[in-house]
Amino acid sequence: MSALNTTAVWQSPYLPGTLFLRAEFKKHSFEPHFHEEYAIGVIDAGCQAFTYDRGRRLDMPRGSVALIAPGVVHTGWAGIEGGWCYRMLYPTQELMRHYAKDIFGVDVLPTFHQPVVKDPCLFALLSHLHNCSDSLAPDPLEIQELYVAIVERALRQHAGHLTPSTATLHTNALATIRDLLNDRYRESFSLDELSAIAGMSKFRLLRQFRTLYGVPPHAYLRLCRVQRARHAILRGAMLADTASAVGFADQAHMTRVFRRTLGFTPGELLRSCT
């Protein structure tokens, strides 16, 4: 890739077949093409010009969300001097169909009303998913939870699907998951595993767990680790040993989570003991 254009491509093992792309294009033009997969992404800077539907032009400035269904022929080029930066993911038709059925209970291949939308909530979810998938220690549960939230938001807001009611709480199944996370906080789980254990769809599990316990499963697991780490540090445990013992990727990871959750660092907590 020339110095004018930079790209990075990767896949997440927790979203099978999904390709991630991060790119900055100063001078680049796409020939007319379509994708077998969905193309969903965000414009982080600049502006991309875009044509579809036999030449109809749209501009995608910073903050835009692209929602392009398989088979839609489109082009793209720099919409302003200086080009554009964007992040895309390309989920397979099979994966989107699977999640749409899990969330909405209908076995259809989703399509979108518009290929470009302004949706700050969806933009934030997509940005977070990219950051998580590109991290040195990705959390499978958080990645899959984000993906469910993205599919629900995109299809409910931009494809006309209605989220089904989940009024009846399956408290016994939810308590089983809560107890599992409490007891096995050192381990990592996928949403597929928790869904199978609970005997519930992934979407229903996420929605009802948050309703009953206030946070989704990945956040509950992280809080369990924070509390175990806090107790260990107050007993004088070394920080690096504590991070490893409770399931954090490393001490730096534990420090970031402490700061976001408690407002202080593990080091500050340890110094309070002296």
Secondary structure in CASP SS format (residue, H / E / C, confidence):
PFRMAT SS
TARGET T0000
AUTHOR 0000-0000-0000
METHOD secondary structure of the structure
MODEL  1
M C 1.00
S C 1.00
A C 1.00
L C 1.00
N E 1.00
T E 1.00
T E 1.00
A E 1.00
V E 1.00
W E 1.00
Q E 1.00
S C 1.00
P C 1.00
Y C 1.00
L C 1.00
P C 1.00
G C 1.00
T C 1.00
L E 1.00
F E 1.00
L E 1.00
R E 1.00
A E 1.00
E E 1.00
F E 1.00
K C 1.00
K C 1.00
H C 1.00
S E 1.00
F E 1.00
E E 1.00
P E 1.00
H E 1.00
F C 1.00
H C 1.00
E C 1.00
E C 1.00
Y C 1.00
A E 1.00
I E 1.00
G E 1.00
V E 1.00
I E 1.00
D E 1.00
A E 1.00
G E 1.00
C E 1.00
Q E 1.00
A E 1.00
F E 1.00
T E 1.00
Y E 1.00
D C 1.00
R C 1.00
G C 1.00
R E 1.00
R E 1.00
L E 1.00
D E 1.00
M E 1.00
P E 1.00
R C 1.00
G C 1.00
S E 1.00
V E 1.00
A E 1.00
L E 1.00
I E 1.00
A C 1.00
P C 1.00
G C 1.00
V C 1.00
V C 1.00
H E 1.00
T E 1.00
G E 1.00
W E 1.00
A E 1.00
G C 1.00
I C 1.00
E C 1.00
G C 1.00
G C 1.00
W E 1.00
C E 1.00
Y E 1.00
R E 1.00
M E 1.00
L E 1.00
Y E 1.00
P C 1.00
T C 1.00
Q H 1.00
E H 1.00
L H 1.00
M H 1.00
R H 1.00
H H 1.00
Y H 1.00
A H 1.00
K H 1.00
D H 1.00
I H 1.00
F H 1.00
G C 1.00
V C 1.00
D C 1.00
V C 1.00
L C 1.00
P C 1.00
T C 1.00
F C 1.00
H C 1.00
Q C 1.00
P C 1.00
V E 1.00
V E 1.00
K E 1.00
D C 1.00
P H 1.00
C H 1.00
L H 1.00
F H 1.00
A H 1.00
L H 1.00
L H 1.00
S H 1.00
H H 1.00
L H 1.00
H H 1.00
N H 1.00
C H 1.00
S H 1.00
D C 1.00
S C 1.00
L C 1.00
A C 1.00
P C 1.00
D C 1.00
P H 1.00
L H 1.00
E H 1.00
I H 1.00
Q H 1.00
E H 1.00
L H 1.00
Y H 1.00
V H 1.00
A H 1.00
I H 1.00
V H 1.00
E H 1.00
R H 1.00
A H 1.00
L H 1.00
R H 1.00
Q H 1.00
H H 1.00
A C 1.00
G C 1.00
H C 1.00
L C 1.00
T C 1.00
P C 1.00
S C 1.00
T C 1.00
A C 1.00
T C 1.00
L C 1.00
H C 1.00
T H 1.00
N H 1.00
A H 1.00
L H 1.00
A H 1.00
T H 1.00
I H 1.00
R H 1.00
D H 1.00
L H 1.00
L H 1.00
N H 1.00
D H 1.00
R C 1.00
Y C 1.00
R C 1.00
E C 1.00
S C 1.00
F C 1.00
S C 1.00
L H 1.00
D H 1.00
E H 1.00
L H 1.00
S H 1.00
A H 1.00
I H 1.00
A H 1.00
G C 1.00
M C 1.00
S C 1.00
K H 1.00
F H 1.00
R H 1.00
L H 1.00
L H 1.00
R H 1.00
Q H 1.00
F H 1.00
R H 1.00
T H 1.00
L H 1.00
Y H 1.00
G C 1.00
V C 1.00
P C 1.00
P H 1.00
H H 1.00
A H 1.00
Y H 1.00
L H 1.00
R H 1.00
L H 1.00
C H 1.00
R H 1.00
V H 1.00
Q H 1.00
R H 1.00
A H 1.00
R H 1.00
H H 1.00
A H 1.00
I H 1.00
L H 1.00
R C 1.00
G C 1.00
A C 1.00
M C 1.00
L H 1.00
A H 1.00
D H 1.00
T H 1.00
A H 1.00
S H 1.00
A H 1.00
V H 1.00
G C 1.00
F C 1.00
A C 1.00
D C 1.00
Q H 1.00
A H 1.00
H H 1.00
M H 1.00
T H 1.00
R H 1.00
V H 1.00
F H 1.00
R H 1.00
R H 1.00
T H 1.00
L H 1.00
G C 1.00
F C 1.00
T C 1.00
P H 1.00
G H 1.00
E H 1.00
L H 1.00
L H 1.00
R H 1.00
S C 1.00
C C 1.00
T C 1.00
END
